Amino acid sequence: MARDTVEDYLNRQSKLNLALSHQTFDELVAARSNEHVFTTRLGTVASIHNLNSAFNALLAELGLKNGADGKTRTLYSLRHYYATRDLKRGVSLFGQHCAFMGQA
């Protein structure tokens, strides 16, 4: 897990989703919860439709719907961003990275 990039996010989500509430980030990770991180305001599991709608609204609000190459950004774009960022940080494309990216 890329702790430096997810710790703040999971801390915020744990305040919104009581099923993820823990004292510290380490406790949250150690709990190995099967609870969903992405939920709606009503506490139900967010569907891909919910996630796409929220992502597209955010991109539109920030004026980032299209990348520098003119291509429309999608949730799948984040997968490529994550992989590129790891490469820039010197993380090997093999081993844990592949497992996190669903390639192992």
Secondary structure, DSSP 8 states (H G I E B T S, - for coil): --HHHHHHHHHHHHHH-GGG--SSHHHHHHTT--S-S-B-TTSSB--HHHHHHHHHHHHHHHT-SB-TTS-B--HHHHHHHHHHHHHHTT--SSTHHHHHTT--
